[in-house]
Amino acid sequence: MDKFAPLFVDIDLPDAVILCDAPAPDVPKAAAMLHPNDADAIWYRGHASAMTLGSGGAIAHWAPENGLGIAARTAEPNDGHARLAPSGGVAYIREVNGGFVVDAALVEAEQFCCAIRLKSPEGQARTIITLNPSGGGNYLFLSEKDGMLEWRDDAGSVEVTMPAPGPDIWVLAGYDHGKLSLTAAKTGTKFPAPQSSPDASAVLATALAGPSDLFIGCRSHRKGILKTLGSSVIHDVLFWLDTAGTTPDALDKITQACRFAEAQGDAS
């Protein structure tokens, strides 16, 4: 008999001795990803290829990916202080200005949002980003102090606060015709539904009616109060125009862009 020929028996066999096709193993579904540019974001990625370095390795300019957007330059008080962290990302030191500015990042802002991936082991990142009108006056800033995130204007007319969910996080801050929204999640997880301010601020809407500069890691070109400068590593800044990032569809697209940024890591 051929050793591969089947053997037929006219009896009932227990299930344990019958060979059946094994069920396919459960394989975790890969997270959906989308290049931030394809998700309509301007992407400042904290890796060496995006940086123009000056003497001693100080970062002089931070270019957006694929040249889509305006390059960030050093804020005036940042006199050679900004450096890449050994593991990637831009390192910020407490009470030392290593900030950058994107000139006229917004013009006549009505809606926008910004997603920032950062590492803040001490919960003291302090100023993370700022939207500062080119003509001065009231401005809008995102900060972390004592593990609490705060998205508010300098005049105190509108704000949203929430606890930071951990040291390695994404923070999504949105603006919609004078209203603010804020949500945050640990790296690799989905954003919860944003918290929104109950009312819109006419004071803030008026301030942002003209061109505004985007500051990363500081509030303005003034030396300012050193206590507003904290300790963190900023890995990615994703900036969307014309959306506050609060609808389910917008959050899904933003999440896919965040997963792509994580997968790319900080390698050159």
C-alpha positions as protocol buffer text, in pm:
chain_id: "A"
residue {
  index: 1
  type: MET
  ca { x: 0 y: 0 z: 0 }
}
residue {
  index: 2
  type: ASP
  ca { x: 121 y: 347 z: -83 }
}
residue {
  index: 3
  type: LYS
  ca { x: 223 y: 507 z: 243 }
}
residue {
  index: 4
  type: PHE
  ca { x: 30 y: 823 z: 145 }
}
residue {
  index: 5
  type: ALA
  ca { x: -295 y: 641 z: 65 }
}
residue {
  index: 6
  type: PRO
  ca { x: -586 y: 726 z: 296 }
}
residue {
  index: 7
  type: LEU
  ca { x: -706 y: 466 z: 544 }
}
residue {
  index: 8
  type: PHE
  ca { x: -1082 y: 416 z: 568 }
}
residue {
  index: 9
  type: VAL
  ca { x: -1241 y: 266 z: 881 }
}
residue {
  index: 10
  type: ASP
  ca { x: -1610 y: 202 z: 930 }
}
residue {
  index: 11
  type: ILE
  ca { x: -1631 y: 318 z: 1291 }
}
residue {
  index: 12
  type: ASP
  ca { x: -1696 y: 643 z: 1470 }
}
residue {
  index: 13
  type: LEU
  ca { x: -1376 y: 811 z: 1597 }
}
residue {
  index: 14
  type: PRO
  ca { x: -1350 y: 1061 z: 1880 }
}
residue {
  index: 15
  type: ASP
  ca { x: -1286 y: 1421 z: 1776 }
}
residue {
  index: 16
  type: ALA
  ca { x: -946 y: 1417 z: 1948 }
}
residue {
  index: 17
  type: VAL
  ca { x: -796 y: 1180 z: 1688 }
}
residue {
  index: 18
  type: ILE
  ca { x: -945 y: 1346 z: 1379 }
}
residue {
  index: 19
  type: LEU
  ca { x: -712 y: 1583 z: 1193 }
}
residue {
  index: 20
  type: CYS
  ca { x: -887 y: 1896 z: 1076 }
}
residue {
  index: 21
  type: ASP
  ca { x: -768 y: 2219 z: 921 }
}
residue {
  index: 22
  type: ALA
  ca { x: -636 y: 2438 z: 1203 }
}
residue {
  index: 23
  type: PRO
  ca { x: -816 y: 2770 z: 1243 }
}
residue {
  index: 24
  type: ALA
  ca { x: -619 y: 3070 z: 1127 }
}
residue {
  index: 25
  type: PRO
  ca { x: -436 y: 3232 z: 1419 }
}
residue {
  index: 26
  type: ASP
  ca { x: -560 y: 3564 z: 1542 }
}
residue {
  index: 27
  type: VAL
  ca { x: -330 y: 3828 z: 1398 }
}
residue {
  index: 28
  type: PRO
  ca { x: -363 y: 4180 z: 1539 }
}
residue {
  index: 29
  type: LYS
  ca { x: -488 y: 4418 z: 1275 }
}
residue {
  index: 30
  type: ALA
  ca { x: -222 y: 4668 z: 1178 }
}
residue {
  index: 31
  type: ALA
  ca { x: -308 y: 5025 z: 1265 }
}
residue {
  index: 32
  type: ALA
  ca { x: -413 y: 5233 z: 966 }
}
residue {
  index: 33
  type: MET
  ca { x: -146 y: 5486 z: 874 }
}
residue {
  index: 34
  type: LEU
  ca { x: -138 y: 5787 z: 645 }
}
residue {
  index: 35
  type: HIS
  ca { x: 158 y: 6012 z: 564 }
}
residue {
  index: 36
  type: PRO
  ca { x: 89 y: 6343 z: 739 }
}
residue {
  index: 37
  type: ASN
  ca { x: 124 y: 6535 z: 412 }
}
residue {
  index: 38
  type: ASP
  ca { x: -136 y: 6304 z: 256 }
}
residue {
  index: 39
  type: ALA
  ca { x: -353 y: 6383 z: 559 }
}
residue {
  index: 40
  type: ASP
  ca { x: -322 y: 6754 z: 472 }
}
residue {
  index: 41
  type: ALA
  ca { x: -81 y: 6831 z: 757 }
}
residue {
  index: 42
  type: ILE
  ca { x: 238 y: 7034 z: 761 }
}
residue {
  index: 43
  type: TRP
  ca { x: 487 y: 6804 z: 936 }
}
residue {
  index: 44
  type: TYR
  ca { x: 787 y: 6919 z: 1138 }
}
residue {
  index: 45
  type: ARG
  ca { x: 968 y: 6594 z: 1211 }
}
residue {
  index: 46
  type: GLY
  ca { x: 1242 y: 6602 z: 1473 }
}
residue {
  index: 47
  type: HIS
  ca { x: 1520 y: 6422 z: 1289 }
}
residue {
  index: 48
  type: ALA
  ca { x: 1861 y: 6523 z: 1156 }
}
residue {
  index: 49
  type: SER
  ca { x: 1763 y: 6536 z: 788 }
}
residue {
  index: 50
  type: ALA
  ca { x: 1515 y: 6815 z: 862 }
}
residue {
  index: 51
  type: MET
  ca { x: 1771 y: 7030 z: 1042 }
}
residue {
  index: 52
  type: THR
  ca { x: 2025 y: 7287 z: 930 }
}
residue {
  index: 53
  type: LEU
  ca { x: 2296 y: 7286 z: 1195 }
}
residue {
  index: 54
  type: GLY
  ca { x: 2522 y: 7572 z: 1294 }
}
residue {
  index: 55
  type: SER
  ca { x: 2849 y: 7572 z: 1481 }
}
residue {
  index: 56
  type: GLY
  ca { x: 2867 y: 7321 z: 1763 }
}
residue {
  index: 57
  type: GLY
  ca { x: 2564 y: 7129 z: 1636 }
}
residue {
  index: 58
  type: ALA
  ca { x: 2304 y: 7392 z: 1726 }
}
residue {
  index: 59
  type: ILE
  ca { x: 1987 y: 7375 z: 1516 }
}
residue {
  index: 60
  type: ALA
  ca { x: 1948 y: 7689 z: 1303 }
}
residue {
  index: 61
  type: HIS
  ca { x: 1651 y: 7590 z: 1084 }
}
residue {
  index: 62
  type: TRP
  ca { x: 1389 y: 7316 z: 1101 }
}
residue {
  index: 63
  type: ALA
  ca { x: 1242 y: 7228 z: 761 }
}
residue {
  index: 64
  type: PRO
  ca { x: 899 y: 7069 z: 718 }
}
residue {
  index: 65
  type: GLU
  ca { x: 886 y: 6731 z: 546 }
}
residue {
  index: 66
  type: ASN
  ca { x: 887 y: 6737 z: 165 }
}
residue {
  index: 67
  type: GLY
  ca { x: 920 y: 7116 z: 171 }
}
residue {
  index: 68
  type: LEU
  ca { x: 545 y: 7150 z: 233 }
}
residue {
  index: 69
  type: GLY
  ca { x: 522 y: 7452 z: 461 }
}
residue {
  index: 70
  type: ILE
  ca { x: 745 y: 7727 z: 592 }
}
residue {
  index: 71
  type: ALA
  ca { x: 1075 y: 7639 z: 757 }
}
residue {
  index: 72
  type: ALA
  ca { x: 1101 y: 7717 z: 1128 }
}
residue {
  index: 73
  type: ARG
  ca { x: 1388 y: 7942 z: 1231 }
}
residue {
  index: 74
  type: THR
  ca { x: 1531 y: 8003 z: 1575 }
}
residue {
  index: 75
  type: ALA
  ca { x: 1341 y: 8248 z: 1793 }
}
residue {
  index: 76
  type: GLU
  ca { x: 1551 y: 8552 z: 1880 }
}
residue {
  index: 77
  type: PRO
  ca { x: 1633 y: 8444 z: 2240 }
}
residue {
  index: 78
  type: ASN
  ca { x: 1742 y: 8101 z: 2110 }
}
residue {
  index: 79
  type: ASP
  ca { x: 2111 y: 8176 z: 2070 }
}
residue {
  index: 80
  type: GLY
  ca { x: 2241 y: 7832 z: 1973 }
}
residue {
  index: 81
  type: HIS
  ca { x: 2054 y: 7646 z: 2247 }
}
residue {
  index: 82
  type: ALA
  ca { x: 1852 y: 7395 z: 2042 }
}
residue {
  index: 83
  type: ARG
  ca { x: 1997 y: 7046 z: 1996 }
}
residue {
  index: 84
  type: LEU
  ca { x: 1873 y: 6712 z: 1875 }
}
residue {
  index: 85
  type: ALA
  ca { x: 1828 y: 6460 z: 2156 }
}
residue {
  index: 86
  type: PRO
  ca { x: 2045 y: 6144 z: 2126 }
}
residue {
  index: 87
  type: SER
  ca { x: 1734 y: 5934 z: 2064 }
}
residue {
  index: 88
  type: GLY
  ca { x: 1580 y: 6188 z: 1824 }
}
residue {
  index: 89
  type: GLY
  ca { x: 1356 y: 6487 z: 1869 }
}
residue {
  index: 90
  type: VAL
  ca { x: 1440 y: 6841 z: 1977 }
}
residue {
  index: 91
  type: ALA
  ca { x: 1557 y: 6862 z: 2338 }
}
residue {
  index: 92
  type: TYR
  ca { x: 1435 y: 7147 z: 2559 }
}
residue {
  index: 93
  type: ILE
  ca { x: 1603 y: 7245 z: 2885 }
}
residue {
  index: 94
  type: ARG
  ca { x: 1429 y: 7410 z: 3178 }
}
residue {
  index: 95
  type: GLU
  ca { x: 1461 y: 7791 z: 3172 }
}
residue {
  index: 96
  type: VAL
  ca { x: 1671 y: 7787 z: 2850 }
}
residue {
  index: 97
  type: ASN
  ca { x: 1515 y: 7920 z: 2529 }
}
residue {
  index: 98
  type: GLY
  ca { x: 1555 y: 7665 z: 2250 }
}
residue {
  index: 99
  type: GLY
  ca { x: 1245 y: 7781 z: 2066 }
}
residue {
  index: 100
  type: PHE
  ca { x: 1162 y: 7812 z: 1697 }
}
residue {
  index: 101
  type: VAL
  ca { x: 922 y: 8028 z: 1501 }
}
residue {
  index: 102
  type: VAL
  ca { x: 732 y: 7970 z: 1177 }
}
residue {
  index: 103
  type: ASP
  ca { x: 664 y: 8318 z: 1044 }
}
residue {
  index: 104
  type: ALA
  ca { x: 305 y: 8387 z: 935 }
}
residue {
  index: 105
  type: ALA
  ca { x: 206 y: 8024 z: 981 }
}
residue {
  index: 106
  type: LEU
  ca { x: -157 y: 8138 z: 993 }
}
residue {
  index: 107
  type: VAL
  ca { x: -334 y: 8423 z: 818 }
}
residue {
  index: 108
  type: GLU
  ca { x: -687 y: 8519 z: 919 }
}
residue {
  index: 109
  type: ALA
  ca { x: -725 y: 8203 z: 1123 }
}
residue {
  index: 110
  type: GLU
  ca { x: -1076 y: 8065 z: 1157 }
}
residue {
  index: 111
  type: GLN
  ca { x: -998 y: 7698 z: 1223 }
}
residue {
  index: 112
  type: PHE
  ca { x: -678 y: 7503 z: 1280 }
}
residue {
  index: 113
  type: CYS
  ca { x: -532 y: 7228 z: 1496 }
}
residue {
  index: 114
  type: CYS
  ca { x: -191 y: 7105 z: 1597 }
}
residue {
  index: 115
  type: ALA
  ca { x: -80 y: 6757 z: 1710 }
}
residue {
  index: 116
  type: ILE
  ca { x: 247 y: 6738 z: 1902 }
}
residue {
  index: 117
  type: ARG
  ca { x: 433 y: 6422 z: 2002 }
}
residue {
  index: 118
  type: LEU
  ca { x: 653 y: 6484 z: 2304 }
}
residue {
  index: 119
  type: LYS
  ca { x: 829 y: 6316 z: 2591 }
}
residue {
  index: 120
  type: SER
  ca { x: 791 y: 6495 z: 2925 }
}
residue {
  index: 121
  type: PRO
  ca { x: 909 y: 6270 z: 3211 }
}
residue {
  index: 122
  type: GLU
  ca { x: 878 y: 6546 z: 3472 }
}
residue {
  index: 123
  type: GLY
  ca { x: 539 y: 6676 z: 3357 }
}
residue {
  index: 124
  type: GLN
  ca { x: 701 y: 7018 z: 3320 }
}
residue {
  index: 125
  type: ALA
  ca { x: 718 y: 7081 z: 2946 }
}
residue {
  index: 126
  type: ARG
  ca { x: 583 y: 7433 z: 3013 }
}
residue {
  index: 127
  type: THR
  ca { x: 533 y: 7615 z: 2680 }
}
residue {
  index: 128
  type: ILE
  ca { x: 482 y: 7363 z: 2397 }
}
residue {
  index: 129
  type: ILE
  ca { x: 345 y: 7579 z: 2115 }
}
residue {
  index: 130
  type: THR
  ca { x: 218 y: 7936 z: 2080 }
}
residue {
  index: 131
  type: LEU
  ca { x: 15 y: 8118 z: 1814 }
}
residue {
  index: 132
  type: ASN
  ca { x: 128 y: 8478 z: 1845 }
}
residue {
  index: 133
  type: PRO
  ca { x: -17 y: 8756 z: 1624 }
}
residue {
  index: 134
  type: SER
  ca { x: 256 y: 8930 z: 1427 }
}
residue {
  index: 135
  type: GLY
  ca { x: 136 y: 9265 z: 1556 }
}
residue {
  index: 136
  type: GLY
  ca { x: 159 y: 9160 z: 1921 }
}
residue {
  index: 137
  type: GLY
  ca { x: -119 y: 9166 z: 2178 }
}
residue {
  index: 138
  type: ASN
  ca { x: -319 y: 8865 z: 2296 }
}
residue {
  index: 139
  type: TYR
  ca { x: -183 y: 8522 z: 2201 }
}
residue {
  index: 140
  type: LEU
  ca { x: -277 y: 8155 z: 2231 }
}
residue {
  index: 141
  type: PHE
  ca { x: -52 y: 7895 z: 2393 }
}
residue {
  index: 142
  type: LEU
  ca { x: -38 y: 7526 z: 2490 }
}
residue {
  index: 143
  type: SER
  ca { x: 157 y: 7439 z: 2802 }
}
residue {
  index: 144
  type: GLU
  ca { x: 215 y: 7164 z: 3057 }
}
residue {
  index: 145
  type: LYS
  ca { x: 280 y: 7235 z: 3424 }
}
residue {
  index: 146
  type: ASP
  ca { x: 278 y: 6983 z: 3709 }
}
residue {
  index: 147
  type: GLY
  ca { x: 136 y: 6721 z: 3472 }
}
residue {
  index: 148
  type: MET
  ca { x: -158 y: 6938 z: 3363 }
}
residue {
  index: 149
  type: LEU
  ca { x: -210 y: 7047 z: 3004 }
}
residue {
  index: 150
  type: GLU
  ca { x: -351 y: 7395 z: 2943 }
}
residue {
  index: 151
  type: TRP
  ca { x: -466 y: 7550 z: 2612 }
}
residue {
  index: 152
  type: ARG
  ca { x: -559 y: 7913 z: 2665 }
}
residue {
  index: 153
  type: ASP
  ca { x: -510 y: 8271 z: 2558 }
}
residue {
  index: 154
  type: ASP
  ca { x: -290 y: 8515 z: 2744 }
}
residue {
  index: 155
  type: ALA
  ca { x: -585 y: 8743 z: 2822 }
}
residue {
  index: 156
  type: GLY
  ca { x: -759 y: 8461 z: 3008 }
}
residue {
  index: 157
  type: SER
  ca { x: -1076 y: 8487 z: 2800 }
}
residue {
  index: 158
  type: VAL
  ca { x: -1094 y: 8116 z: 2710 }
}
residue {
  index: 159
  type: GLU
  ca { x: -919 y: 7795 z: 2819 }
}
residue {
  index: 160
  type: VAL
  ca { x: -933 y: 7415 z: 2829 }
}
residue {
  index: 161
  type: THR
  ca { x: -731 y: 7204 z: 3075 }
}
residue {
  index: 162
  type: MET
  ca { x: -679 y: 6832 z: 3131 }
}
residue {
  index: 163
  type: PRO
  ca { x: -425 y: 6594 z: 3291 }
}
residue {
  index: 164
  type: ALA
  ca { x: -141 y: 6475 z: 3071 }
}
residue {
  index: 165
  type: PRO
  ca { x: -187 y: 6098 z: 3022 }
}
residue {
  index: 166
  type: GLY
  ca { x: 182 y: 6010 z: 3064 }
}
residue {
  index: 167
  type: PRO
  ca { x: 537 y: 6103 z: 2979 }
}
residue {
  index: 168
  type: ASP
  ca { x: 520 y: 5989 z: 2612 }
}
residue {
  index: 169
  type: ILE
  ca { x: 215 y: 6151 z: 2459 }
}
residue {
  index: 170
  type: TRP
  ca { x: 38 y: 6313 z: 2169 }
}
residue {
  index: 171
  type: VAL
  ca { x: -147 y: 6636 z: 2242 }
}
residue {
  index: 172
  type: LEU
  ca { x: -406 y: 6768 z: 1996 }
}
residue {
  index: 173
  type: ALA
  ca { x: -504 y: 7134 z: 2039 }
}
residue {
  index: 174
  type: GLY
  ca { x: -773 y: 7289 z: 1819 }
}
residue {
  index: 175
  type: TYR
  ca { x: -923 y: 7629 z: 1746 }
}
residue {
  index: 176
  type: ASP
  ca { x: -1262 y: 7704 z: 1591 }
}
residue {
  index: 177
  type: HIS
  ca { x: -1381 y: 8066 z: 1555 }
}
residue {
  index: 178
  type: GLY
  ca { x: -1279 y: 8163 z: 1909 }
}
residue {
  index: 179
  type: LYS
  ca { x: -1352 y: 7825 z: 2071 }
}
residue {
  index: 180
  type: LEU
  ca { x: -1078 y: 7591 z: 2190 }
}
residue {
  index: 181
  type: SER
  ca { x: -1057 y: 7211 z: 2203 }
}
residue {
  index: 182
  type: LEU
  ca { x: -801 y: 6980 z: 2361 }
}
residue {
  index: 183
  type: THR
  ca { x: -733 y: 6608 z: 2384 }
}
residue {
  index: 184
  type: ALA
  ca { x: -428 y: 6393 z: 2458 }
}
residue {
  index: 185
  type: ALA
  ca { x: -331 y: 6027 z: 2441 }
}
residue {
  index: 186
  type: LYS
  ca { x: -38 y: 5804 z: 2516 }
}
residue {
  index: 187
  type: THR
  ca { x: 182 y: 5734 z: 2217 }
}
residue {
  index: 188
  type: GLY
  ca { x: 35 y: 5452 z: 2008 }
}
residue {
  index: 189
  type: THR
  ca { x: -323 y: 5497 z: 2130 }
}
residue {
  index: 190
  type: LYS
  ca { x: -629 y: 5677 z: 1997 }
}
residue {
  index: 191
  type: PHE
  ca { x: -731 y: 6025 z: 2104 }
}
residue {
  index: 192
  type: PRO
  ca { x: -1034 y: 6047 z: 2332 }
}
residue {
  index: 193
  type: ALA
  ca { x: -1308 y: 6286 z: 2223 }
}
residue {
  index: 194
  type: PRO
  ca { x: -1175 y: 6641 z: 2265 }
}
residue {
  index: 195
  type: GLN
  ca { x: -1282 y: 6865 z: 2549 }
}
residue {
  index: 196
  type: SER
  ca { x: -1410 y: 7200 z: 2423 }
}
residue {
  index: 197
  type: SER
  ca { x: -1452 y: 7541 z: 2579 }
}
residue {
  index: 198
  type: PRO
  ca { x: -1821 y: 7615 z: 2634 }
}
residue {
  index: 199
  type: ASP
  ca { x: -1804 y: 7959 z: 2475 }
}
residue {
  index: 200
  type: ALA
  ca { x: -1615 y: 8134 z: 2198 }
}
residue {
  index: 201
  type: SER
  ca { x: -1384 y: 8424 z: 2277 }
}
residue {
  index: 202
  type: ALA
  ca { x: -1439 y: 8732 z: 2061 }
}
residue {
  index: 203
  type: VAL
  ca { x: -1121 y: 8877 z: 2213 }
}
residue {
  index: 204
  type: LEU
  ca { x: -912 y: 8586 z: 2085 }
}
residue {
  index: 205
  type: ALA
  ca { x: -1088 y: 8574 z: 1747 }
}
residue {
  index: 206
  type: THR
  ca { x: -1006 y: 8942 z: 1696 }
}
residue {
  index: 207
  type: ALA
  ca { x: -641 y: 8887 z: 1794 }
}
residue {
  index: 208
  type: LEU
  ca { x: -602 y: 8602 z: 1544 }
}
residue {
  index: 209
  type: ALA
  ca { x: -776 y: 8786 z: 1260 }
}
residue {
  index: 210
  type: GLY
  ca { x: -445 y: 8884 z: 1097 }
}
residue {
  index: 211
  type: PRO
  ca { x: -122 y: 8690 z: 1040 }
}
residue {
  index: 212
  type: SER
  ca { x: 8 y: 8487 z: 1335 }
}
residue {
  index: 213
  type: ASP
  ca { x: 345 y: 8321 z: 1395 }
}
residue {
  index: 214
  type: LEU
  ca { x: 374 y: 7966 z: 1528 }
}
residue {
  index: 215
  type: PHE
  ca { x: 631 y: 7934 z: 1806 }
}
residue {
  index: 216
  type: ILE
  ca { x: 756 y: 7588 z: 1907 }
}
residue {
  index: 217
  type: GLY
  ca { x: 893 y: 7560 z: 2261 }
}
residue {
  index: 218
  type: CYS
  ca { x: 852 y: 7928 z: 2357 }
}
residue {
  index: 219
  type: ARG
  ca { x: 598 y: 8210 z: 2344 }
}
residue {
  index: 220
  type: SER
  ca { x: 754 y: 8496 z: 2149 }
}
residue {
  index: 221
  type: HIS
  ca { x: 1074 y: 8671 z: 2045 }
}
residue {
  index: 222
  type: ARG
  ca { x: 1094 y: 8840 z: 2384 }
}
residue {
  index: 223
  type: LYS
  ca { x: 1318 y: 8680 z: 2644 }
}
residue {
  index: 224
  type: GLY
  ca { x: 1016 y: 8671 z: 2869 }
}
residue {
  index: 225
  type: ILE
  ca { x: 984 y: 8495 z: 3200 }
}
residue {
  index: 226
  type: LEU
  ca { x: 1213 y: 8193 z: 3222 }
}
residue {
  index: 227
  type: LYS
  ca { x: 958 y: 7990 z: 3418 }
}
residue {
  index: 228
  type: THR
  ca { x: 754 y: 7953 z: 3095 }
}
residue {
  index: 229
  type: LEU
  ca { x: 1040 y: 7744 z: 2946 }
}
residue {
  index: 230
  type: GLY
  ca { x: 1029 y: 7379 z: 3048 }
}
residue {
  index: 231
  type: SER
  ca { x: 1199 y: 7044 z: 2998 }
}
residue {
  index: 232
  type: SER
  ca { x: 1087 y: 6801 z: 2725 }
}
residue {
  index: 233
  type: VAL
  ca { x: 1172 y: 6641 z: 2393 }
}
residue {
  index: 234
  type: ILE
  ca { x: 946 y: 6736 z: 2101 }
}
residue {
  index: 235
  type: HIS
  ca { x: 949 y: 6466 z: 1835 }
}
residue {
  index: 236
  type: ASP
  ca { x: 681 y: 6578 z: 1588 }
}
residue {
  index: 237
  type: VAL
  ca { x: 467 y: 6884 z: 1522 }
}
residue {
  index: 238
  type: LEU
  ca { x: 175 y: 6827 z: 1281 }
}
residue {
  index: 239
  type: PHE
  ca { x: -17 y: 7139 z: 1183 }
}
residue {
  index: 240
  type: TRP
  ca { x: -354 y: 7147 z: 1004 }
}
residue {
  index: 241
  type: LEU
  ca { x: -512 y: 7454 z: 851 }
}
residue {
  index: 242
  type: ASP
  ca { x: -890 y: 7490 z: 810 }
}
residue {
  index: 243
  type: THR
  ca { x: -993 y: 7215 z: 1057 }
}
residue {
  index: 244
  type: ALA
  ca { x: -1029 y: 7216 z: 1434 }
}
residue {
  index: 245
  type: GLY
  ca { x: -981 y: 6836 z: 1444 }
}
residue {
  index: 246
  type: THR
  ca { x: -1292 y: 6765 z: 1649 }
}
residue {
  index: 247
  type: THR
  ca { x: -1516 y: 6561 z: 1416 }
}
residue {
  index: 248
  type: PRO
  ca { x: -1489 y: 6179 z: 1404 }
}
residue {
  index: 249
  type: ASP
  ca { x: -1362 y: 6187 z: 1045 }
}
residue {
  index: 250
  type: ALA
  ca { x: -1099 y: 6450 z: 1126 }
}
residue {
  index: 251
  type: LEU
  ca { x: -985 y: 6261 z: 1436 }
}
residue {
  index: 252
  type: ASP
  ca { x: -953 y: 5940 z: 1235 }
}
residue {
  index: 253
  type: LYS
  ca { x: -735 y: 6109 z: 974 }
}
residue {
  index: 254
  type: ILE
  ca { x: -523 y: 6279 z: 1241 }
}
residue {
  index: 255
  type: THR
  ca { x: -478 y: 5948 z: 1424 }
}
residue {
  index: 256
  type: GLN
  ca { x: -359 y: 5778 z: 1104 }
}
residue {
  index: 257
  type: ALA
  ca { x: -106 y: 6058 z: 1053 }
}
residue {
  index: 258
  type: CYS
  ca { x: 17 y: 6018 z: 1411 }
}
residue {
  index: 259
  type: ARG
  ca { x: 63 y: 5642 z: 1363 }
}
residue {
  index: 260
  type: PHE
  ca { x: 270 y: 5709 z: 1051 }
}
residue {
  index: 261
  type: ALA
  ca { x: 489 y: 5959 z: 1237 }
}
residue {
  index: 262
  type: GLU
  ca { x: 547 y: 5706 z: 1516 }
}
residue {
  index: 263
  type: ALA
  ca { x: 634 y: 5431 z: 1267 }
}
residue {
  index: 264
  type: GLN
  ca { x: 890 y: 5656 z: 1100 }
}
residue {
  index: 265
  type: GLY
  ca { x: 1049 y: 5724 z: 1437 }
}
residue {
  index: 266
  type: ASP
  ca { x: 1329 y: 5976 z: 1459 }
}
residue {
  index: 267
  type: ALA
  ca { x: 1580 y: 5816 z: 1226 }
}
residue {
  index: 268
  type: SER
  ca { x: 1743 y: 6035 z: 962 }
}
